[in-house]
Amino acid sequence: MERVAIDGSYGEGGGQILRSSLALSALTGKPLRIFNIRAGRKNPGLRPQHLTAVRAAAAICDAKVDGAKVNSTELEFVPTSLKGGSFTFDVSADQPSAGSGTLVFQTIFPALLFAEQPSSVRIIRCGTHVPFSPPYDYIACVFLPMVRKMGANGELKLVKAGWFPRGGGEIEASIFPISQPMKAINLTQRGNLKRIWVYSALSNLKRSIALRQANQAVNRLLGMGFRQREIEVDIRELPSPSTGTVLFIIAEFEDVIAGFSSLGELGKPAERVADEAVDSFAKYLSTDAPVDEHLADQIVLFMALAEGESAIKTSTLTQHTITHIWVIERFLPVRFEVQGSLGEPATIRVEGLGFLRQN
């Protein structure tokens, strides 16, 4: 197959281009050469947590890899044979790290949907709730239920939470192959609100902190006009070798699920943690768009793979989404139509391939 060349400095020039390219190379079987890796970052090149994604992608398709070392700015990745099965990936294999386990999962999930057999994946000594990556709760409660509507079936279980900066988390995933093309999706309306779920969790801290986070979130939501019966509250103490808190809001509508979160940190009041998540939710509600900005970024690949035209309206068009679309179009014969400006609501359409891989 013709090698796909990706300039890692495109857009934000971050690790997302690397992970998206690895996912698509493993999925399509097309060899990849990526250069200028993380050129837009203070410390360019591969960091230890990015090597886990490289190794994970290589393991599921028996790829031949050149350049997989810390600080490398260029990588050659040549898939040979996609396979399912049992895998364990250690994010701290090179050095202790709170690198995101959910980002490793998202790197391998699309390809493993097209393997011949189911897969079970353990991602260990990782971050599950860390800055600049989707928390476990978002993947499990928003992303997976939404792509499941399209026929992409996977499950995710939190074994141990891993908080920044120590990490030490563990997640387990089950991924089930699809036998027919995924269904197109139309997410241009929310439908009626079904419930709001306020989830406040912590590890190795006083339970009162989680209660304060939840109370602040509920009071803010009531002040926004929501009724008490629409709001469910869940307080949890998560097993973990590290310390941290999260406040997560799930808004479940008839047609879509949206999620908004904030992480605690040393010196940050519990009330501010809640306020940040509620503020993100309020910004989303100020538009009529059903798809939150993170889901838009994560679902565009599945839209390209599905059969027929998919369309979504997102509350905020991000550089992440634009970059992901650019990478997808380098690997797949699709062309997205994006109506809207960066930082504003936008509608995204694509005629999907009805992709089925010949193993």
MOPEHU-V969395 format. One record per helix or strand. SS is the DSSP state (helix for helix, strand for strand). FROM is the first residue (numbers start at 0). LEN is the number of residues. If there is no record, write none. Layout:
BEGIN
<<SS;FROM;LEN> <SS;FROM;LEN>>
END
This chain:
BEGIN
<<strand;3;4> <helix;14;14> <strand;31;4> <helix;47;14> <strand;63;3> <strand;73;5> <strand;84;6> <strand;99;1> <helix;100;12> <strand;118;9> <strand;128;1> <helix;135;13> <strand;152;8> <strand;162;1> <strand;166;1> <strand;168;8> <strand;182;1> <strand;185;2> <strand;192;11> <helix;206;17> <helix;227;3> <strand;230;7> <strand;243;10> <strand;256;7> <helix;269;16> <strand;290;1> <helix;292;13> <strand;306;8> <strand;316;1> <helix;318;13> <strand;336;4> <strand;341;1> <strand;345;8>>
END
